[in-house]
Amino acid sequence: MAEIYEFVLISLTLITAFLAVRFERLTYSVVAFLFMSVLTALLFIVLSAPYAAIFQLLIYAGAVVILILITLHTIKRW
């Protein structure tokens, strides 16, 4: 059963990573990156690595996304 969750999470992560690269608008790319980070954290939880999931959520889904959004807001390019 865990293999099914892994396959679904990996495929959704790859789709959102592809969308993060392909979107024309930068805010859409940042949202796709956020979803990719959350899906990666969920994959870590399925793989029994809760500390990696916590760090993934705190650093990438939290800090990096906020820094990118602040930078986009500062340079007025969204």
N, CA, C and O atoms as CSV, one atom per row, in Angstrom:
chain,resi,resn,atom,element,x,y,z
A,1,MET,N,N,0.819,-1.192,0.000
A,1,MET,CA,C,0.000,0.000,0.000
A,1,MET,C,C,0.868,1.264,0.000
A,1,MET,O,O,0.517,2.263,-0.627
A,2,ALA,N,N,1.986,1.212,0.697
A,2,ALA,CA,C,2.878,2.377,0.733
A,2,ALA,C,C,3.474,2.662,-0.641
A,2,ALA,O,O,3.781,3.811,-0.957
A,3,GLU,N,N,3.641,1.617,-1.465
A,3,GLU,CA,C,4.191,1.820,-2.800
A,3,GLU,C,C,3.247,2.646,-3.662
A,3,GLU,O,O,3.692,3.428,-4.502
A,4,ILE,N,N,1.952,2.474,-3.457
A,4,ILE,CA,C,0.977,3.259,-4.219
A,4,ILE,C,C,1.077,4.728,-3.828
A,4,ILE,O,O,1.059,5.604,-4.692
A,5,TYR,N,N,1.184,5.000,-2.527
A,5,TYR,CA,C,1.330,6.378,-2.067
A,5,TYR,C,C,2.614,6.995,-2.604
A,5,TYR,O,O,2.632,8.153,-3.019
A,6,GLU,N,N,3.682,6.211,-2.590
A,6,GLU,CA,C,4.951,6.711,-3.110
A,6,GLU,C,C,4.833,7.069,-4.588
A,6,GLU,O,O,5.280,8.134,-5.013
A,7,PHE,N,N,4.233,6.178,-5.362
A,7,PHE,CA,C,4.091,6.419,-6.796
A,7,PHE,C,C,3.247,7.657,-7.069
A,7,PHE,O,O,3.601,8.467,-7.926
A,8,VAL,N,N,2.146,7.813,-6.361
A,8,VAL,CA,C,1.267,8.967,-6.557
A,8,VAL,C,C,1.981,10.262,-6.162
A,8,VAL,O,O,1.916,11.257,-6.885
A,9,LEU,N,N,2.661,10.244,-5.011
A,9,LEU,CA,C,3.354,11.447,-4.558
A,9,LEU,C,C,4.508,11.823,-5.480
A,9,LEU,O,O,4.722,13.004,-5.754
A,10,ILE,N,N,5.248,10.836,-5.955
A,10,ILE,CA,C,6.358,11.118,-6.865
A,10,ILE,C,C,5.841,11.680,-8.182
A,10,ILE,O,O,6.421,12.625,-8.717
A,11,SER,N,N,4.764,11.119,-8.709
A,11,SER,CA,C,4.229,11.627,-9.976
A,11,SER,C,C,3.652,13.031,-9.811
A,11,SER,O,O,3.837,13.875,-10.688
A,12,LEU,N,N,2.957,13.298,-8.703
A,12,LEU,CA,C,2.448,14.648,-8.466
A,12,LEU,C,C,3.580,15.653,-8.253
A,12,LEU,O,O,3.488,16.801,-8.689
A,13,THR,N,N,4.642,15.219,-7.585
A,13,THR,CA,C,5.795,16.089,-7.387
A,13,THR,C,C,6.458,16.430,-8.716
A,13,THR,O,O,6.849,17.576,-8.939
A,14,LEU,N,N,6.587,15.458,-9.587
A,14,LEU,CA,C,7.180,15.724,-10.901
A,14,LEU,C,C,6.308,16.640,-11.742
A,14,LEU,O,O,6.821,17.495,-12.465
A,15,ILE,N,N,4.999,16.470,-11.654
A,15,ILE,CA,C,4.092,17.339,-12.408
A,15,ILE,C,C,4.190,18.778,-11.918
A,15,ILE,O,O,4.261,19.708,-12.720
A,16,THR,N,N,4.194,18.960,-10.589
A,16,THR,CA,C,4.275,20.328,-10.074
A,16,THR,C,C,5.653,20.944,-10.334
A,16,THR,O,O,5.756,22.155,-10.532
A,17,ALA,N,N,6.701,20.137,-10.336
A,17,ALA,CA,C,8.027,20.657,-10.682
A,17,ALA,C,C,8.061,21.106,-12.140
A,17,ALA,O,O,8.646,22.141,-12.461
A,18,PHE,N,N,7.443,20.341,-13.006
A,18,PHE,CA,C,7.369,20.727,-14.410
A,18,PHE,C,C,6.557,22.013,-14.572
A,18,PHE,O,O,6.936,22.891,-15.347
A,19,LEU,N,N,5.446,22.126,-13.845
A,19,LEU,CA,C,4.636,23.334,-13.916
A,19,LEU,C,C,5.371,24.555,-13.368
A,19,LEU,O,O,5.208,25.661,-13.881
A,20,ALA,N,N,6.175,24.357,-12.332
A,20,ALA,CA,C,6.942,25.469,-11.770
A,20,ALA,C,C,7.923,26.034,-12.788
A,20,ALA,O,O,8.225,27.227,-12.771
A,21,VAL,N,N,8.408,25.195,-13.657
A,21,VAL,CA,C,9.348,25.656,-14.686
A,21,VAL,C,C,8.607,26.245,-15.884
A,21,VAL,O,O,9.099,27.185,-16.509
A,22,ARG,N,N,7.443,25.712,-16.212
A,22,ARG,CA,C,6.751,26.089,-17.429
A,22,ARG,C,C,5.830,27.302,-17.325
A,22,ARG,O,O,5.509,27.904,-18.350
A,23,PHE,N,N,5.398,27.678,-16.132
A,23,PHE,CA,C,4.471,28.801,-16.008
A,23,PHE,C,C,5.137,30.097,-16.460
A,23,PHE,O,O,6.318,30.331,-16.205
A,24,GLU,N,N,4.350,30.933,-17.136
A,24,GLU,CA,C,4.853,32.228,-17.579
A,24,GLU,C,C,4.914,33.229,-16.432
A,24,GLU,O,O,5.881,33.982,-16.317
A,25,ARG,N,N,3.898,33.242,-15.589
A,25,ARG,CA,C,3.842,34.191,-14.476
A,25,ARG,C,C,4.634,33.651,-13.291
A,25,ARG,O,O,4.526,32.476,-12.942
A,26,LEU,N,N,5.421,34.515,-12.685
A,26,LEU,CA,C,6.314,34.089,-11.604
A,26,LEU,C,C,5.549,33.678,-10.353
A,26,LEU,O,O,5.988,32.782,-9.633
A,27,THR,N,N,4.426,34.309,-10.083
A,27,THR,CA,C,3.666,33.934,-8.886
A,27,THR,C,C,3.093,32.526,-9.025
A,27,THR,O,O,3.035,31.778,-8.049
A,28,TYR,N,N,2.675,32.167,-10.225
A,28,TYR,CA,C,2.189,30.801,-10.440
A,28,TYR,C,C,3.319,29.785,-10.254
A,28,TYR,O,O,3.103,28.694,-9.728
A,29,SER,N,N,4.509,30.154,-10.688
A,29,SER,CA,C,5.666,29.276,-10.507
A,29,SER,C,C,5.999,29.095,-9.033
A,29,SER,O,O,6.364,28.000,-8.605
A,30,VAL,N,N,5.872,30.175,-8.251
A,30,VAL,CA,C,6.156,30.082,-6.822
A,30,VAL,C,C,5.121,29.201,-6.133
A,30,VAL,O,O,5.469,28.419,-5.248
A,31,VAL,N,N,3.858,29.316,-6.524
A,31,VAL,CA,C,2.813,28.462,-5.940
A,31,VAL,C,C,3.054,26.999,-6.313
A,31,VAL,O,O,2.874,26.113,-5.477
A,32,ALA,N,N,3.453,26.740,-7.544
A,32,ALA,CA,C,3.772,25.370,-7.939
A,32,ALA,C,C,4.971,24.841,-7.157
A,32,ALA,O,O,4.997,23.671,-6.774
A,33,PHE,N,N,5.971,25.705,-6.920
A,33,PHE,CA,C,7.118,25.312,-6.103
A,33,PHE,C,C,6.694,25.005,-4.672
A,33,PHE,O,O,7.213,24.074,-4.055
A,34,LEU,N,N,5.753,25.783,-4.142
A,34,LEU,CA,C,5.225,25.525,-2.801
A,34,LEU,C,C,4.546,24.160,-2.734
A,34,LEU,O,O,4.789,23.389,-1.806
A,35,PHE,N,N,3.700,23.862,-3.709
A,35,PHE,CA,C,3.045,22.557,-3.730
A,35,PHE,C,C,4.059,21.424,-3.895
A,35,PHE,O,O,3.912,20.360,-3.294
A,36,MET,N,N,5.085,21.657,-4.710
A,36,MET,CA,C,6.125,20.646,-4.875
A,36,MET,C,C,6.854,20.389,-3.567
A,36,MET,O,O,7.177,19.243,-3.256
A,37,SER,N,N,7.116,21.434,-2.800
A,37,SER,CA,C,7.793,21.275,-1.516
A,37,SER,C,C,6.923,20.517,-0.510
A,37,SER,O,O,7.414,19.668,0.233
A,38,VAL,N,N,5.637,20.832,-0.497
A,38,VAL,CA,C,4.723,20.126,0.416
A,38,VAL,C,C,4.592,18.658,0.014
A,38,VAL,O,O,4.566,17.781,0.877
A,39,LEU,N,N,4.511,18.387,-1.275
A,39,LEU,CA,C,4.431,16.994,-1.723
A,39,LEU,C,C,5.712,16.229,-1.406
A,39,LEU,O,O,5.658,15.042,-1.084
A,40,THR,N,N,6.854,16.889,-1.492
A,40,THR,CA,C,8.110,16.251,-1.116
A,40,THR,C,C,8.130,15.936,0.373
A,40,THR,O,O,8.619,14.880,0.775
A,41,ALA,N,N,7.605,16.838,1.195
A,41,ALA,CA,C,7.517,16.580,2.636
A,41,ALA,C,C,6.585,15.400,2.910
A,41,ALA,O,O,6.877,14.569,3.770
A,42,LEU,N,N,5.477,15.320,2.194
A,42,LEU,CA,C,4.581,14.171,2.359
A,42,LEU,C,C,5.258,12.866,1.946
A,42,LEU,O,O,5.032,11.817,2.550
A,43,LEU,N,N,6.081,12.944,0.919
A,43,LEU,CA,C,6.834,11.756,0.502
A,43,LEU,C,C,7.822,11.329,1.572
A,43,LEU,O,O,8.012,10.134,1.796
A,44,PHE,N,N,8.451,12.285,2.235
A,44,PHE,CA,C,9.346,11.952,3.341
A,44,PHE,C,C,8.582,11.289,4.483
A,44,PHE,O,O,9.096,10.371,5.123
A,45,ILE,N,N,7.364,11.745,4.741
A,45,ILE,CA,C,6.563,11.137,5.799
A,45,ILE,C,C,6.206,9.702,5.442
A,45,ILE,O,O,6.252,8.819,6.298
A,46,VAL,N,N,5.848,9.462,4.175
A,46,VAL,CA,C,5.538,8.103,3.736
A,46,VAL,C,C,6.762,7.208,3.846
A,46,VAL,O,O,6.638,6.017,4.134
A,47,LEU,N,N,7.943,7.772,3.619
A,47,LEU,CA,C,9.186,7.002,3.692
A,47,LEU,C,C,9.755,6.920,5.110
A,47,LEU,O,O,10.884,6.466,5.300
A,48,SER,N,N,8.981,7.354,6.101
A,48,SER,CA,C,9.347,7.287,7.523
A,48,SER,C,C,10.572,8.137,7.845
A,48,SER,O,O,11.483,7.700,8.548
A,49,ALA,N,N,10.573,9.342,7.325
A,49,ALA,CA,C,11.637,10.296,7.634
A,49,ALA,C,C,10.991,11.596,8.100
A,49,ALA,O,O,10.961,12.575,7.355
A,50,PRO,N,N,10.472,11.610,9.337
A,50,PRO,CA,C,9.715,12.800,9.774
A,50,PRO,C,C,10.572,14.051,9.945
A,50,PRO,O,O,10.092,15.158,9.705
A,51,TYR,N,N,11.835,13.897,10.357
A,51,TYR,CA,C,12.693,15.070,10.524
A,51,TYR,C,C,13.012,15.721,9.181
A,51,TYR,O,O,13.065,16.947,9.085
A,52,ALA,N,N,13.221,14.926,8.162
A,52,ALA,CA,C,13.443,15.481,6.825
A,52,ALA,C,C,12.193,16.204,6.340
A,52,ALA,O,O,12.288,17.234,5.673
A,53,ALA,N,N,11.029,15.671,6.669
A,53,ALA,CA,C,9.773,16.321,6.281
A,53,ALA,C,C,9.602,17.655,6.993
A,53,ALA,O,O,9.158,18.629,6.386
A,54,ILE,N,N,9.951,17.706,8.271
A,54,ILE,CA,C,9.845,18.963,9.025
A,54,ILE,C,C,10.790,20.013,8.453
A,54,ILE,O,O,10.396,21.165,8.271
A,55,PHE,N,N,12.032,19.628,8.169
A,55,PHE,CA,C,12.984,20.562,7.595
A,55,PHE,C,C,12.545,21.007,6.199
A,55,PHE,O,O,12.720,22.169,5.832
A,56,GLN,N,N,11.979,20.092,5.432
A,56,GLN,CA,C,11.478,20.436,4.095
A,56,GLN,C,C,10.384,21.491,4.195
A,56,GLN,O,O,10.372,22.453,3.427
A,57,LEU,N,N,9.482,21.315,5.124
A,57,LEU,CA,C,8.393,22.284,5.280
A,57,LEU,C,C,8.892,23.618,5.822
A,57,LEU,O,O,8.462,24.676,5.362
A,58,LEU,N,N,9.789,23.574,6.791
A,58,LEU,CA,C,10.259,24.816,7.389
A,58,LEU,C,C,11.135,25.627,6.444
A,58,LEU,O,O,10.955,26.837,6.305
A,59,ILE,N,N,12.074,24.964,5.801
A,59,ILE,CA,C,13.053,25.691,4.996
A,59,ILE,C,C,12.508,26.011,3.607
A,59,ILE,O,O,12.496,27.176,3.208
A,60,TYR,N,N,12.060,25.005,2.868
A,60,TYR,CA,C,11.658,25.258,1.494
A,60,TYR,C,C,10.247,25.809,1.396
A,60,TYR,O,O,10.032,26.849,0.774
A,61,ALA,N,N,9.290,25.135,1.995
A,61,ALA,CA,C,7.909,25.588,1.875
A,61,ALA,C,C,7.669,26.863,2.667
A,61,ALA,O,O,6.742,27.614,2.364
A,62,GLY,N,N,8.482,27.112,3.663
A,62,GLY,CA,C,8.307,28.315,4.459
A,62,GLY,C,C,9.221,29.432,4.032
A,62,GLY,O,O,8.775,30.408,3.429
A,63,ALA,N,N,10.481,29.304,4.332
A,63,ALA,CA,C,11.430,30.405,4.170
A,63,ALA,C,C,11.699,30.753,2.708
A,63,ALA,O,O,11.657,31.927,2.343
A,64,VAL,N,N,11.970,29.780,1.883
A,64,VAL,CA,C,12.348,30.068,0.498
A,64,VAL,C,C,11.177,30.678,-0.267
A,64,VAL,O,O,11.360,31.635,-1.020
A,65,VAL,N,N,9.981,30.135,-0.082
A,65,VAL,CA,C,8.822,30.673,-0.784
A,65,VAL,C,C,8.527,32.100,-0.335
A,65,VAL,O,O,8.215,32.956,-1.163
A,66,ILE,N,N,8.622,32.361,0.951
A,66,ILE,CA,C,8.388,33.717,1.451
A,66,ILE,C,C,9.443,34.681,0.906
A,66,ILE,O,O,9.110,35.798,0.511
A,67,LEU,N,N,10.704,34.264,0.880
A,67,LEU,CA,C,11.754,35.132,0.327
A,67,LEU,C,C,11.532,35.428,-1.155
A,67,LEU,O,O,11.746,36.555,-1.602
A,68,ILE,N,N,11.112,34.438,-1.904
A,68,ILE,CA,C,10.845,34.664,-3.324
A,68,ILE,C,C,9.674,35.620,-3.495
A,68,ILE,O,O,9.734,36.526,-4.327
A,69,LEU,N,N,8.603,35.432,-2.716
A,69,LEU,CA,C,7.449,36.316,-2.831
A,69,LEU,C,C,7.785,37.745,-2.416
A,69,LEU,O,O,7.321,38.695,-3.048
A,70,ILE,N,N,8.579,37.908,-1.373
A,70,ILE,CA,C,8.994,39.252,-0.966
A,70,ILE,C,C,9.851,39.901,-2.049
A,70,ILE,O,O,9.704,41.091,-2.327
A,71,THR,N,N,10.730,39.137,-2.652
A,71,THR,CA,C,11.561,39.673,-3.726
A,71,THR,C,C,10.707,40.080,-4.919
A,71,THR,O,O,10.925,41.144,-5.500
A,72,LEU,N,N,9.741,39.251,-5.290
A,72,LEU,CA,C,8.857,39.600,-6.405
A,72,LEU,C,C,8.035,40.843,-6.091
A,72,LEU,O,O,7.806,41.681,-6.964
A,73,HIS,N,N,7.597,40.959,-4.855
A,73,HIS,CA,C,6.827,42.135,-4.467
A,73,HIS,C,C,7.701,43.386,-4.464
A,73,HIS,O,O,7.232,44.467,-4.819
A,74,THR,N,N,8.945,43.253,-4.074
A,74,THR,CA,C,9.848,44.394,-4.015
A,74,THR,C,C,10.183,44.919,-5.416
A,74,THR,O,O,10.203,46.128,-5.644
A,75,ILE,N,N,10.441,44.017,-6.332
A,75,ILE,CA,C,10.789,44.473,-7.678
A,75,ILE,C,C,9.560,44.660,-8.567
A,75,ILE,O,O,9.694,45.000,-9.743
A,76,LYS,N,N,8.379,44.443,-8.021
A,76,LYS,CA,C,7.103,44.640,-8.723
A,76,LYS,C,C,7.037,43.855,-10.025
A,76,LYS,O,O,6.658,44.381,-11.072
A,77,ARG,N,N,7.413,42.589,-9.933
A,77,ARG,CA,C,7.367,41.744,-11.123
A,77,ARG,C,C,6.607,40.473,-10.799
A,77,ARG,O,O,7.197,39.450,-10.452
A,78,TRP,N,N,5.316,40.549,-10.914
A,78,TRP,CA,C,4.503,39.355,-10.710
A,78,TRP,C,C,3.504,39.305,-11.804
A,78,TRP,O,O,2.692,38.382,-11.857
